[in-house]
Amino acid sequence: QVVVDAIINAGPREDSTRVGGAGVVRRQAVDMSPFRRVNYALYLLATGAREASFRNLKTMAECLAEELINAARGSSNSYAIKKKDE
């Protein structure tokens, strides 16, 4: 249940895409498909755990567990939650 909550909380609802022509490029907000939300949430959770364990005494498993718990709670300590809010 913790993993499911973490994926629900970590998945962003919007993304931005590049729109423009003739050398003018703008970023425009677009809705995300549910499948992409799940995939992107998993990517953010894994990236956050990897960055947390890099040059650290904690193992990858401990960092992943911490990331999942923080994301399930909606805590701002989670890398995935921080990136989702950007």
PyMOL CGO cylinders between C-alpha atoms (Angstrom):
from pymol import cmd
from pymol.cgo import CYLINDER

trace = [
    CYLINDER, 0.00, 0.00, 0.00, 2.91, 2.35, 0.75, 0.3, 1, 1, 1, 1, 1, 1,
    CYLINDER, 2.91, 2.35, 0.75, 4.29, 1.83, -2.77, 0.3, 1, 1, 1, 1, 1, 1,
    CYLINDER, 4.29, 1.83, -2.77, 0.90, 2.55, -4.36, 0.3, 1, 1, 1, 1, 1, 1,
    CYLINDER, 0.90, 2.55, -4.36, 0.49, 5.74, -2.30, 0.3, 1, 1, 1, 1, 1, 1,
    CYLINDER, 0.49, 5.74, -2.30, 4.03, 6.82, -3.19, 0.3, 1, 1, 1, 1, 1, 1,
    CYLINDER, 4.03, 6.82, -3.19, 3.36, 6.37, -6.93, 0.3, 1, 1, 1, 1, 1, 1,
    CYLINDER, 3.36, 6.37, -6.93, 0.03, 8.24, -6.69, 0.3, 1, 1, 1, 1, 1, 1,
    CYLINDER, 0.03, 8.24, -6.69, 1.62, 11.15, -4.83, 0.3, 1, 1, 1, 1, 1, 1,
    CYLINDER, 1.62, 11.15, -4.83, 4.80, 11.30, -6.93, 0.3, 1, 1, 1, 1, 1, 1,
    CYLINDER, 4.80, 11.30, -6.93, 3.11, 11.32, -10.36, 0.3, 1, 1, 1, 1, 1, 1,
    CYLINDER, 3.11, 11.32, -10.36, 2.81, 14.82, -11.82, 0.3, 1, 1, 1, 1, 1, 1,
    CYLINDER, 2.81, 14.82, -11.82, -0.53, 15.78, -13.38, 0.3, 1, 1, 1, 1, 1, 1,
    CYLINDER, -0.53, 15.78, -13.38, 0.93, 18.21, -15.93, 0.3, 1, 1, 1, 1, 1, 1,
    CYLINDER, 0.93, 18.21, -15.93, 4.01, 18.37, -18.11, 0.3, 1, 1, 1, 1, 1, 1,
    CYLINDER, 4.01, 18.37, -18.11, 5.37, 21.05, -20.39, 0.3, 1, 1, 1, 1, 1, 1,
    CYLINDER, 5.37, 21.05, -20.39, 6.07, 20.61, -24.06, 0.3, 1, 1, 1, 1, 1, 1,
    CYLINDER, 6.07, 20.61, -24.06, 7.90, 22.69, -26.63, 0.3, 1, 1, 1, 1, 1, 1,
    CYLINDER, 7.90, 22.69, -26.63, 5.56, 24.57, -28.97, 0.3, 1, 1, 1, 1, 1, 1,
    CYLINDER, 5.56, 24.57, -28.97, 6.63, 26.98, -31.67, 0.3, 1, 1, 1, 1, 1, 1,
    CYLINDER, 6.63, 26.98, -31.67, 7.81, 27.55, -35.17, 0.3, 1, 1, 1, 1, 1, 1,
    CYLINDER, 7.81, 27.55, -35.17, 10.13, 29.85, -37.13, 0.3, 1, 1, 1, 1, 1, 1,
    CYLINDER, 10.13, 29.85, -37.13, 12.76, 29.83, -34.39, 0.3, 1, 1, 1, 1, 1, 1,
    CYLINDER, 12.76, 29.83, -34.39, 10.43, 30.89, -31.56, 0.3, 1, 1, 1, 1, 1, 1,
    CYLINDER, 10.43, 30.89, -31.56, 10.10, 28.16, -28.93, 0.3, 1, 1, 1, 1, 1, 1,
    CYLINDER, 10.10, 28.16, -28.93, 7.65, 28.39, -26.00, 0.3, 1, 1, 1, 1, 1, 1,
    CYLINDER, 7.65, 28.39, -26.00, 6.94, 25.92, -23.23, 0.3, 1, 1, 1, 1, 1, 1,
    CYLINDER, 6.94, 25.92, -23.23, 3.25, 25.08, -22.89, 0.3, 1, 1, 1, 1, 1, 1,
    CYLINDER, 3.25, 25.08, -22.89, 1.58, 23.11, -20.08, 0.3, 1, 1, 1, 1, 1, 1,
    CYLINDER, 1.58, 23.11, -20.08, -0.17, 19.91, -21.18, 0.3, 1, 1, 1, 1, 1, 1,
    CYLINDER, -0.17, 19.91, -21.18, -2.01, 17.17, -19.28, 0.3, 1, 1, 1, 1, 1, 1,
    CYLINDER, -2.01, 17.17, -19.28, -0.19, 13.88, -18.71, 0.3, 1, 1, 1, 1, 1, 1,
    CYLINDER, -0.19, 13.88, -18.71, -1.62, 10.49, -19.61, 0.3, 1, 1, 1, 1, 1, 1,
    CYLINDER, -1.62, 10.49, -19.61, -2.16, 8.11, -16.66, 0.3, 1, 1, 1, 1, 1, 1,
    CYLINDER, -2.16, 8.11, -16.66, 0.39, 5.61, -17.99, 0.3, 1, 1, 1, 1, 1, 1,
    CYLINDER, 0.39, 5.61, -17.99, 3.06, 8.31, -18.33, 0.3, 1, 1, 1, 1, 1, 1,
    CYLINDER, 3.06, 8.31, -18.33, 2.24, 9.55, -14.80, 0.3, 1, 1, 1, 1, 1, 1,
    CYLINDER, 2.24, 9.55, -14.80, 2.97, 6.09, -13.36, 0.3, 1, 1, 1, 1, 1, 1,
    CYLINDER, 2.97, 6.09, -13.36, 6.17, 5.70, -15.39, 0.3, 1, 1, 1, 1, 1, 1,
    CYLINDER, 6.17, 5.70, -15.39, 7.41, 9.18, -14.50, 0.3, 1, 1, 1, 1, 1, 1,
    CYLINDER, 7.41, 9.18, -14.50, 6.61, 8.62, -10.80, 0.3, 1, 1, 1, 1, 1, 1,
    CYLINDER, 6.61, 8.62, -10.80, 8.68, 5.40, -10.81, 0.3, 1, 1, 1, 1, 1, 1,
    CYLINDER, 8.68, 5.40, -10.81, 11.51, 7.24, -12.59, 0.3, 1, 1, 1, 1, 1, 1,
    CYLINDER, 11.51, 7.24, -12.59, 11.48, 10.06, -10.00, 0.3, 1, 1, 1, 1, 1, 1,
    CYLINDER, 11.48, 10.06, -10.00, 11.42, 7.63, -7.06, 0.3, 1, 1, 1, 1, 1, 1,
    CYLINDER, 11.42, 7.63, -7.06, 14.34, 5.61, -8.45, 0.3, 1, 1, 1, 1, 1, 1,
    CYLINDER, 14.34, 5.61, -8.45, 16.35, 8.74, -9.30, 0.3, 1, 1, 1, 1, 1, 1,
    CYLINDER, 16.35, 8.74, -9.30, 15.79, 10.18, -5.83, 0.3, 1, 1, 1, 1, 1, 1,
    CYLINDER, 15.79, 10.18, -5.83, 16.92, 6.96, -4.15, 0.3, 1, 1, 1, 1, 1, 1,
    CYLINDER, 16.92, 6.96, -4.15, 19.98, 6.75, -6.41, 0.3, 1, 1, 1, 1, 1, 1,
    CYLINDER, 19.98, 6.75, -6.41, 21.02, 10.34, -5.68, 0.3, 1, 1, 1, 1, 1, 1,
    CYLINDER, 21.02, 10.34, -5.68, 20.46, 9.85, -1.92, 0.3, 1, 1, 1, 1, 1, 1,
    CYLINDER, 20.46, 9.85, -1.92, 22.65, 6.73, -1.80, 0.3, 1, 1, 1, 1, 1, 1,
    CYLINDER, 22.65, 6.73, -1.80, 25.46, 8.23, -3.90, 0.3, 1, 1, 1, 1, 1, 1,
    CYLINDER, 25.46, 8.23, -3.90, 28.57, 8.87, -1.74, 0.3, 1, 1, 1, 1, 1, 1,
    CYLINDER, 28.57, 8.87, -1.74, 26.63, 7.89, 1.35, 0.3, 1, 1, 1, 1, 1, 1,
    CYLINDER, 26.63, 7.89, 1.35, 26.97, 5.16, 3.96, 0.3, 1, 1, 1, 1, 1, 1,
    CYLINDER, 26.97, 5.16, 3.96, 23.31, 4.16, 3.52, 0.3, 1, 1, 1, 1, 1, 1,
    CYLINDER, 23.31, 4.16, 3.52, 22.60, 1.30, 1.14, 0.3, 1, 1, 1, 1, 1, 1,
    CYLINDER, 22.60, 1.30, 1.14, 20.48, 1.73, -1.97, 0.3, 1, 1, 1, 1, 1, 1,
    CYLINDER, 20.48, 1.73, -1.97, 17.71, -0.35, -0.36, 0.3, 1, 1, 1, 1, 1, 1,
    CYLINDER, 17.71, -0.35, -0.36, 17.57, 1.92, 2.70, 0.3, 1, 1, 1, 1, 1, 1,
    CYLINDER, 17.57, 1.92, 2.70, 17.46, 5.05, 0.55, 0.3, 1, 1, 1, 1, 1, 1,
    CYLINDER, 17.46, 5.05, 0.55, 14.72, 3.57, -1.66, 0.3, 1, 1, 1, 1, 1, 1,
    CYLINDER, 14.72, 3.57, -1.66, 12.65, 2.63, 1.41, 0.3, 1, 1, 1, 1, 1, 1,
    CYLINDER, 12.65, 2.63, 1.41, 13.06, 6.15, 2.82, 0.3, 1, 1, 1, 1, 1, 1,
    CYLINDER, 13.06, 6.15, 2.82, 12.12, 7.73, -0.53, 0.3, 1, 1, 1, 1, 1, 1,
    CYLINDER, 12.12, 7.73, -0.53, 8.98, 5.55, -0.83, 0.3, 1, 1, 1, 1, 1, 1,
    CYLINDER, 8.98, 5.55, -0.83, 7.86, 6.35, 2.73, 0.3, 1, 1, 1, 1, 1, 1,
    CYLINDER, 7.86, 6.35, 2.73, 8.44, 10.10, 2.28, 0.3, 1, 1, 1, 1, 1, 1,
    CYLINDER, 8.44, 10.10, 2.28, 6.60, 10.11, -1.05, 0.3, 1, 1, 1, 1, 1, 1,
    CYLINDER, 6.60, 10.11, -1.05, 3.67, 8.13, 0.40, 0.3, 1, 1, 1, 1, 1, 1,
    CYLINDER, 3.67, 8.13, 0.40, 3.37, 10.70, 3.20, 0.3, 1, 1, 1, 1, 1, 1,
    CYLINDER, 3.37, 10.70, 3.20, 3.66, 13.58, 0.73, 0.3, 1, 1, 1, 1, 1, 1,
    CYLINDER, 3.66, 13.58, 0.73, 6.70, 14.85, 2.63, 0.3, 1, 1, 1, 1, 1, 1,
    CYLINDER, 6.70, 14.85, 2.63, 8.84, 17.56, 1.02, 0.3, 1, 1, 1, 1, 1, 1,
    CYLINDER, 8.84, 17.56, 1.02, 11.95, 15.52, 1.98, 0.3, 1, 1, 1, 1, 1, 1,
    CYLINDER, 11.95, 15.52, 1.98, 11.14, 13.26, -0.98, 0.3, 1, 1, 1, 1, 1, 1,
    CYLINDER, 11.14, 13.26, -0.98, 13.02, 13.99, -4.22, 0.3, 1, 1, 1, 1, 1, 1,
    CYLINDER, 13.02, 13.99, -4.22, 10.00, 12.87, -6.28, 0.3, 1, 1, 1, 1, 1, 1,
    CYLINDER, 10.00, 12.87, -6.28, 7.61, 15.24, -4.48, 0.3, 1, 1, 1, 1, 1, 1,
    CYLINDER, 7.61, 15.24, -4.48, 10.03, 18.16, -4.89, 0.3, 1, 1, 1, 1, 1, 1,
    CYLINDER, 10.03, 18.16, -4.89, 10.41, 17.48, -8.63, 0.3, 1, 1, 1, 1, 1, 1,
    CYLINDER, 10.41, 17.48, -8.63, 6.67, 17.01, -9.10, 0.3, 1, 1, 1, 1, 1, 1,
    CYLINDER, 6.67, 17.01, -9.10, 5.99, 20.47, -7.65, 0.3, 1, 1, 1, 1, 1, 1,
    CYLINDER, 5.99, 20.47, -7.65, 8.46, 22.14, -10.03, 0.3, 1, 1, 1, 1, 1, 1,
]
cmd.load_cgo(trace, "trace")
